[in-house]
Amino acid sequence: MSRKRRGRKQRVLITGIGGNFGRAVARRLHRRYEIIGMDRRPVHHMPKDIDVENVDIRRRRAEDVFRRERIDAVVHLNIMHDPRTRQEEHHAFNIVGTQKIFQLASEHRVPKIIVLSSANVYGPDPTNNQFLKEDAPLMGGQKFDAIRDLIALDMFCNTFFWRHPEIETVILRPVHIVGRVNNAPSRYLRLERPITVMGFDPMIQLIHVEDVVSAVERSLTPGVRGVYNIAGPSPVPLSLLFDKMGKTPRPVPEPMARMMLKAGWSLKVSDWPVPELDHIKYVCMVDDSLARQKLGFAHEYSLDRILDDLSRPPRH
């Protein structure tokens, strides 16, 4: 961020502050920064010194926030991940909303933008290299519609990075985020008898939500820009995760697993669409050495500590 603005506390706008991760970022950053939150959802359980604007990032009122405040950085987390949302709405919110935020940041000369993408953009595949670097092709949307928007969003941010060198743009691609959060990887690992695909035992990378918050915090350092894979402890087989958690998974043949997920999805008793099955079949591991070298990032949560946190109910 600009060194010219040190006469006052740095001001950070967090979009999507009402989500699990947005709240975690806000709780950490408000100790050092003046935080402004933006979310169209009701926002609860925030520290009293955080101002929250209940506004859709695509609406005109979002521009009023940029015009009124001298913002030093934007942490853009307002990205829809619900696979049940219609594709048109997904696109309208994720792509159009992100374009709007980046446009406003450019017009109002915000020095830095940090956006949370995901390592899922690479996609699980049997032909993947053992560890994927940041320049690996983004193939995660080939079978999974919900990932296509995330890839489009990631690519837009990459293009913005090159077109606007005056803005320090940081794109973070974390592996499966888990902990006391209510997201798909955490819900899967909390199941009493999770299904696995018979004959498959992929290596899995996990990272605790607080370690991803640390990566965001490190990204606010002046001069930091670029794309970074973010990972936690060393990857382990899926079977070892369940063994450590004292769980007995149910291995089922792939055709049956697909039939079960399809039926559960249709009856709305399951939040996992059929393409999610590839994540417990094939490997998608990333090389996070760039983040450790350039960001100075280092995870603090060991695998045992992550799994212990998973056993607790999500924070609200």
C-alpha positions in Angstrom: 0.0 0.0 0.0 1.1 3.6 -0.5 3.6 4.9 2.0 2.2 8.4 1.5 -0.9 7.6 3.7 0.9 6.7 6.9 -0.3 9.8 8.7 -3.5 8.0 9.5 -4.6 4.4 10.1 -4.7 2.4 6.9 -8.3 1.9 5.7 -9.3 -1.5 4.2 -12.6 -2.3 2.5 -13.7 -5.9 2.9 -16.4 -7.0 0.4 -18.3 -10.1 1.5 -17.6 -9.3 5.2 -20.8 -11.2 6.3 -19.5 -14.6 5.2 -17.5 -17.0 7.3 -14.2 -16.0 5.9 -15.0 -12.3 5.7 -15.8 -12.2 9.4 -12.5 -14.0 10.2 -10.5 -11.5 8.1 -12.3 -8.6 9.7 -11.6 -9.9 13.3 -7.9 -10.1 12.5 -7.4 -6.9 10.5 -9.3 -4.5 12.7 -6.5 -4.6 15.2 -4.2 -2.9 12.8 -6.4 -1.3 10.2 -9.6 0.8 10.0 -12.1 -1.6 8.5 -15.1 -0.9 6.3 -17.3 -3.9 5.4 -19.6 -4.2 2.4 -22.2 -7.0 2.0 -25.8 -7.3 0.8 -26.4 -9.9 3.6 -27.1 -9.0 7.2 -23.8 -8.9 9.1 -23.7 -10.0 12.7 -21.1 -10.4 15.5 -18.7 -7.8 14.2 -16.3 -5.8 16.5 -17.9 -2.4 17.3 -15.2 -0.4 15.5 -16.0 -1.9 12.1 -18.4 0.1 9.9 -20.6 -2.1 7.6 -22.4 -1.0 4.5 -25.3 -3.2 3.6 -25.1 -2.8 -0.1 -24.9 -5.0 -3.2 -21.4 -4.5 -4.8 -23.1 -4.2 -8.2 -25.3 -1.2 -7.2 -24.7 2.5 -7.4 -24.5 2.8 -3.6 -21.2 0.8 -3.7 -19.6 3.7 -5.6 -20.7 6.1 -2.8 -18.5 4.2 -0.4 -15.4 4.6 -2.6 -16.2 8.3 -3.1 -16.8 9.0 0.6 -13.8 7.0 2.0 -10.1 7.2 1.2 -9.6 3.5 0.8 -6.0 2.1 0.9 -6.8 -1.5 0.0 -9.7 -3.7 -1.1 -10.0 -7.3 0.1 -12.5 -8.8 -2.3 -14.3 -11.8 -0.8 -17.8 -11.2 -2.0 -17.9 -14.2 -4.3 -20.8 -16.6 -4.5 -20.0 -20.3 -4.2 -23.4 -21.9 -3.8 -23.7 -24.6 -6.6 -27.5 -24.5 -6.4 -27.6 -20.9 -7.6 -28.6 -20.6 -11.2 -25.6 -20.1 -13.5 -27.0 -16.8 -14.8 -27.2 -15.4 -11.2 -23.7 -16.8 -10.4 -22.3 -15.0 -13.4 -24.1 -11.7 -12.7 -22.9 -11.6 -9.2 -19.4 -13.0 -9.4 -18.2 -11.6 -12.7 -20.2 -8.4 -13.0 -19.7 -7.7 -9.2 -15.9 -8.2 -9.4 -15.6 -6.1 -12.5 -17.5 -3.3 -10.7 -15.3 -3.4 -7.6 -12.1 -3.4 -9.7 -13.4 -0.5 -11.9 -14.2 1.5 -8.8 -10.8 0.8 -7.3 -9.1 2.0 -10.5 -11.3 5.1 -10.7 -10.7 6.1 -7.1 -7.0 5.2 -7.2 -7.0 2.4 -4.6 -3.4 1.3 -4.2 -4.0 -2.4 -3.6 -6.6 -5.1 -4.3 -6.5 -8.6 -2.9 -8.9 -11.3 -4.2 -9.5 -14.7 -2.9 -9.7 -17.3 -5.6 -9.1 -21.1 -5.0 -6.8 -23.9 -6.0 -9.9 -25.6 -7.3 -9.5 -23.6 -10.5 -6.7 -26.0 -11.5 -9.2 -29.0 -11.2 -8.6 -32.5 -9.9 -7.4 -34.7 -12.7 -5.4 -38.0 -13.0 -3.0 -36.3 -15.4 -2.1 -33.5 -13.1 1.5 -32.9 -12.2 2.3 -33.8 -8.6 2.4 -30.2 -7.5 0.9 -27.4 -9.7 2.6 -24.0 -9.9 0.8 -20.7 -10.5 1.2 -20.9 -14.2 -0.6 -24.3 -14.6 -3.7 -24.2 -16.8 -7.0 -23.6 -15.1 -8.9 -26.7 -16.0 -11.3 -27.0 -13.0 -14.4 -25.9 -15.0 -14.3 -28.6 -17.6 -16.9 -30.7 -15.7 -18.0 -28.3 -13.0 -20.2 -25.3 -14.0 -19.8 -23.7 -10.6 -16.1 -23.5 -11.0 -16.3 -21.8 -14.5 -17.2 -18.4 -13.0 -14.4 -18.7 -10.5 -12.0 -19.3 -13.4 -13.4 -16.4 -15.3 -13.1 -14.2 -12.3 -9.5 -15.4 -11.7 -8.6 -14.7 -15.3 -10.2 -11.2 -15.2 -8.1 -10.4 -12.1 -5.0 -11.6 -13.9 -5.7 -9.4 -16.9 -6.4 -6.4 -14.6 -3.0 -7.1 -12.9 -1.2 -6.5 -16.2 -3.4 -3.6 -17.5 -3.1 -1.7 -14.2 0.5 -1.9 -12.9 -0.2 1.1 -10.7 -2.4 -1.1 -8.5 -0.8 -3.9 -6.5 -3.1 -6.8 -7.4 -2.8 -10.0 -5.4 -4.7 -13.2 -6.3 -4.6 -15.9 -3.6 -5.4 -19.6 -4.5 -5.7 -21.5 -1.3 -6.2 -25.3 -1.1 -9.2 -26.7 0.8 -10.0 -24.2 3.6 -11.3 -26.0 6.7 -11.7 -25.2 10.4 -14.7 -23.9 12.3 -16.4 -22.7 9.1 -19.4 -24.0 7.3 -18.1 -24.8 3.8 -18.1 -27.9 1.6 -14.7 -29.4 2.6 -15.4 -28.9 6.3 -18.9 -30.4 6.1 -17.6 -33.4 4.2 -14.9 -34.1 6.8 -17.4 -33.7 9.6 -19.7 -36.5 8.3 -20.0 -39.5 10.6 -19.7 -42.0 7.7 -18.4 -40.1 4.7 -18.5 -41.9 1.3 -15.3 -42.5 -0.6 -14.9 -43.9 -4.1 -13.8 -47.5 -4.1 -10.3 -47.9 -5.4 -9.3 -44.2 -4.9 -7.4 -42.6 -2.1 -6.1 -39.2 -3.3 -3.6 -37.0 -1.5 -5.3 -34.1 0.1 -4.1 -30.6 1.0 -5.8 -28.7 3.7 -5.3 -25.3 5.2 -6.9 -23.8 8.3 -9.0 -20.7 7.8 -6.8 -18.6 10.1 -3.8 -19.4 8.0 -5.6 -18.1 4.9 -6.4 -15.0 6.9 -2.6 -14.7 7.6 -1.9 -14.9 3.9 -4.4 -12.0 3.3 -2.7 -10.1 6.0 0.8 -10.7 4.5 -0.6 -9.6 1.1 -1.3 -6.1 2.5 2.4 -5.5 2.8 3.5 -2.7 0.4 5.1 -3.9 -2.8 3.4 -7.3 -2.8 1.6 -8.3 -6.0 1.0 -11.4 -8.1 -0.6 -14.8 -8.0 0.1 -17.1 -5.1 -0.9 -20.7 -4.2 -1.5 -21.0 -0.5 -1.2 -24.4 1.3 -0.9 -25.7 4.8 0.8 -28.8 6.2 2.1 -31.5 3.9 -0.6 -33.4 1.9 -1.8 -36.8 3.2 -4.0 -39.5 1.8 -7.8 -39.0 2.4 -7.8 -42.3 4.2 -5.3 -41.0 6.8 -7.4 -38.0 7.4 -10.4 -40.2 8.4 -8.2 -42.5 10.4 -6.9 -39.5 12.4 -10.4 -38.3 13.0 -11.6 -41.8 14.1 -14.0 -42.1 11.3 -14.9 -45.2 9.2 -15.7 -44.1 5.7 -18.0 -46.0 3.3 -16.2 -47.0 0.1 -18.7 -47.4 -2.7 -18.2 -48.1 -6.4 -18.1 -45.0 -8.5 -21.3 -45.6 -10.4 -23.2 -46.0 -7.1 -21.5 -42.9 -5.7 -22.6 -40.9 -8.7 -26.1 -42.2 -8.4 -26.3 -41.4 -4.7 -25.1 -37.8 -5.2 -27.4 -37.3 -8.1 -30.4 -38.5 -6.1 -29.4 -36.5 -3.0 -28.9 -33.4 -5.2 -32.3 -33.8 -6.9 -34.1 -34.3 -3.6 -32.2 -31.4 -2.0 -30.9 -33.5 0.8 -27.3 -33.1 -0.3 -25.3 -29.9 -1.1 -22.7 -31.8 -3.2 -23.3 -31.9 -7.0 -21.9 -35.0 -8.9 -18.8 -33.2 -10.2 -17.6 -32.8 -6.6 -16.8 -36.5 -6.7 -13.6 -35.9 -8.6 -12.2 -34.1 -5.5 -12.2 -37.4 -3.7 -10.9 -39.4 -6.7 -8.1 -37.4 -8.2 -5.2 -35.3 -7.0 -5.0 -31.5 -7.2 -2.0 -30.5 -5.2 -0.3 -27.1 -5.5 3.3 -25.9 -5.0 3.1 -23.0 -2.5 6.8 -22.2 -2.5 6.3 -18.8 -4.2 4.0 -17.6 -1.3 6.5 -18.8 1.3 9.4 -17.0 -0.5 7.7 -13.8 -1.7 5.0 -13.3 0.9 6.9 -14.7 3.8 3.9 -16.9 4.4 4.2 -19.8 6.8 1.2 -21.9 8.1 0.8 -22.1 11.8 -1.8 -24.9 12.1 -0.5 -28.4 12.0 -2.7 -31.2 10.6 -3.6 -32.5 14.0 -4.6 -29.0 15.1 -6.7 -28.5 12.0 -8.6 -31.8 12.5 -9.1 -30.9 16.2 -10.8 -27.6 15.1 -12.9 -29.5 12.6 -14.4 -31.5 15.4 -15.9 -28.3 16.9 -19.1 -26.6 15.7 -18.6 -23.8 13.2 -18.4 -20.2 14.5 -21.4 -17.9 13.7 
